[in-house]
Amino acid sequence: MTRAAQLLALLALAAGCRAAADPPAEPAGAGGLPEVVAETLTTALPLRVPATVYVENDAAVPARAAGIVQWIGADLGTRVGAGQLLARLESVDQELALGRAKEVHEAAVRLAGRTRQLVTAGGVTTAEAEDAETALRQSELALRQAERDLELTRVTAPFAGTVSARWARSGRMVAEGDSLFRVTALAPLLASVQVPEGAAARLRPGGAVRTETAAGPTAGRVLRLAPVVDAASGTREVVVQLEPRRGLVPGATATVVVDGPPRTVVALPRAAIGPGGLALVVTSSGPVARTVTIGADLPGDRVEVVEGVAAGERVVARAP
């Protein structure tokens, strides 16, 4: 072997030794995908939990009877009061039925009155008197049913709020249960978050918390606090009431900030959590997509995992 060939062989051997000595940056799991382990660390950063602003009174208003929409009295953005008429269905049949029920009831009232007088005088039998009273009660029920059927053709607001959607169209046939409107109360504004047990222990109903929204920061207070810890996630549900702010409406995103002493958190690399908060958790049967709730930003391009992955679980290092 020439001297040049010997030199090339030595260089190749040295390169191979270096490659064998340098471990991969991220170990590959059984499936061949690089993995990381969810670690725990102690941080003094405040807990930041994402949430969606909502209100208690927010409901679709359905048609309570089948029929043709005859009249519409509210549109998108209309402020309405509780019980206000939003629309009316065609009600000719119900009005005729109510008229007949009234006539039958009036006749039954007259018959029952005469029968009671004749019973005293001995002019009718007990059975005839009972029949008259039964007819009266049945006519009363039929009248109430006819009044109810007519009332069901009226579509009313279940509570005070604003019409946030309108699907009703004049002249259109609707079936019982079809959604015609959506009414939303714009206050009070609420946010529900899952807070780790340690941080939740410092919270009390009525206590102040900070919230951040696209409309700007706003104050909040703890409205309700779950009395138990969810065993699966180690968190407690906390409902926060937000102070009104211009531009802050139901459905908006918010971040609830909980201050507290140093705490132990579960940490993952930011790259391991994909769009929509999805992470691929490695299980015995293979990677499983799981939704992760992210908290505070941590050093080393890592993030706090509030819910979704437990310490020690393995996660695919880079989310798709």
Secondary structure, DSSP 4 states (H G I P E B T S, - for coil): --HHHHHHHHHHHHHHHHHHHS--SS-B-TTS-BEEE-EEEEE-SPEEEEEEEE-S-EEEEE-SS-EEEEEE---TT-EE-TT-EEEEE--HHHHHHHHHHHHHHHHHHHHHHHHHHHHHHT-S-HHHHHHHHHHHHHHHHHHHHHHHHHHTTEEE-SSSEEEEEE---TT-EE-TT-EEEEEE---SEEEEEEEEHHHHTT--TT-EEEEEETTEEEEEEEEEE-SS-BTTTTEEEEEEEEPP-TT--TT-EEEEEE--S-EEEEEEEGGGS-GGGEEEEEETTEEEEEE-EEEEEETTTEEEEEES--TT-EEESS--
